[in-house]
Amino acid sequence: MPSYPYVLLSAAVSLDGYLDDTGPDRLLLSSPADFDRVDEVRASVDAILVGAGTIRADNPRLLVNSAERRAARTAAGKPEYPLKVTVSASGELDPAANFWHTGGEKVVYTTEKGARRLREDPVAADVVALGDDLDWRELLVHLREVRGVERLMVEGGGTVHTQLLRQGLADELQLVLAPLFVGDPRAPRLFGPGGYQEGRLRLVETRRIEDVVLTRYEPTAPGTGVLPAAADRHWLALACDLAAECPPSPTAFSVGAVVVAADGTELARGHSREGGDPVVHAEEAALAKIAPGDPRLAGATVYTSLEPCTHRSSRPTPCARLILAAGVRRVVTAWREPDTFVPDADGSGMLTAAGVDVVVLPEYAGRAAAPNAHLAP
Ligand SMILES: NC(=O)c1ccc[n+]([C@@H]2O[C@H](COP(=O)([O-])OP(=O)(O)OC[C@H]3O[C@@H](n4cnc5c(N)ncnc54)[C@H](OP(=O)(O)O)[C@@H]3O)[C@@H](O)[C@H]2O)c1
């Protein structure tokens, strides 16, 4: 399964939801202290991305302005400035724009057509062509695997934010609400029309900064099929946290599980040996809390820190079969079952053979295994 960077969307909007006005100059929505907060976030990431539209409209530099923060980056062995990234299908980019002549390394992700155009009219950046169309997952995998980007800050504009959120690729949205109105329907909005996740996002923070308010949200809706979404990572992390709450046992794994509906509503959670039951498994405990036949189960995802069991001596029905019987068709897990108790257990294989989409996110395997360190052979 490919891994992506952590993707943080950052934007400031007016009270009527606009990113800018239609005047020639950039509309300053944030307050001075909030610009400093943005500088701090920039200093914490490996790369900053904006769309070509923002380069054209604002001619931004996208620097870490604080000398102390840059010094801290170099002291930590990082480049002084985060990598600057832009996307353009057309390749129509002004070689004189500030973006190319300030800060550290730059990369443009584009199409074959855009790359041809950039060979004729080059900019001071690496150019990566991703085929006839630009696929965001391919771009994120390239950033992670080729450029080593683990945290990516996306600073707009609306076209880019809308795509990343709608495709389930944004881990976090940092939204600043500024106390002013734009009132011009020709001005750009943060999010365009289209299909977003159903249900509610998770509000993780609100912070007053002078006269603006920072709100931070996480998406909650599981991905679909075998493609992981950012929200899958959050729910799997919760399952791993639940595993750490299990009373340890010398004869069974400590596992956490969460069942989440398609709209991001948590239906139930459970962990091994919960409620004083010495043999209950995490998925079993969670599913037992949902009424059989609940119509949300068919579109739900089960998150489990360890892949569901296929054999167990404690009870007749293994968890993989309980999941199938519940009608769940998607499972996200962190850790394939080691041979500790059952040789060659393959819960993922059994579920896949039965038509369930199984997503394994091995980057969480360490967190899933940690509460089971006492079982190590
Ligand atoms: N308030 C804030 O926090 C904030 C932050 C940033 C920007 N803004 C404002 O937002 C406005 C710009 O937003 P915008 O939506 O017009 O532009 P944008 O999102 O910055 O850039 C859009 C451009 O990026 C490229 N692009 C986007 N998705 C692509 C894809 N899937 N494949 C290939 N290329 C892709 C295209 O470039 P090509 O046209 O070259 O093909 C597209 O025209 C400006 O007014 C700016 O001031 C505000």
The ligand as a Gaussian input file, in Angstrom:
#p B3LYP/6-31G(d) Opt

LIG

0 1
 N       -7.153000      33.222000       1.762000
 C       -6.287000      32.263000       1.591000
 O       -5.901000      31.583000       2.553000
 C       -5.769000      31.982000       0.206000
 C       -4.726000      31.048000       0.031000
 C       -4.310000      30.780000      -1.249000
 C       -4.931000      31.379000      -2.328000
 N       -5.916000      32.279000      -2.125000
 C       -6.616000      32.898000      -3.260000
 O       -7.130000      31.889000      -4.089000
 C       -7.155000      32.361000      -5.423000
 C       -6.534000      31.319000      -6.325000
 O       -7.282000      30.141000      -6.237000
 P       -7.620000      29.276000      -7.508000
 O       -8.611000      28.246000      -7.087000
 O       -7.932000      30.186000      -8.619000
 O       -6.217000      28.632000      -7.871000
 P       -5.292000      27.517000      -7.245000
 O       -6.077000      26.464000      -6.555000
 O       -4.179000      28.152000      -6.517000
 O       -4.661000      26.935000      -8.598000
 C       -5.463000      26.372000      -9.582000
 C       -4.548000      25.911000     -10.683000
 O       -3.714000      24.863000     -10.219000
 C       -3.549000      23.897000     -11.254000
 N       -4.250000      22.685000     -10.848000
 C       -5.164000      22.521000      -9.868000
 N       -5.569000      21.261000      -9.821000
 C       -4.897000      20.617000     -10.781000
 C       -4.892000      19.260000     -11.221000
 N       -5.644000      18.319000     -10.648000
 N       -4.082000      18.944000     -12.248000
 C       -3.297000      19.869000     -12.824000
 N       -3.254000      21.160000     -12.449000
 C       -4.054000      21.512000     -11.437000
 C       -4.162000      24.499000     -12.504000
 O       -3.126000      25.261000     -13.085000
 P       -3.047000      25.631000     -14.641000
 O       -4.109000      26.651000     -14.846000
 O       -1.663000      26.177000     -14.818000
 O       -3.291000      24.384000     -15.419000
 C       -5.256000      25.377000     -11.896000
 O       -5.691000      26.392000     -12.764000
 C       -6.424000      33.670000      -5.438000
 O       -7.373000      34.726000      -5.482000
 C       -5.698000      33.697000      -4.115000
 O       -5.539000      34.996000      -3.602000
 C       -6.338000      32.602000      -0.872000

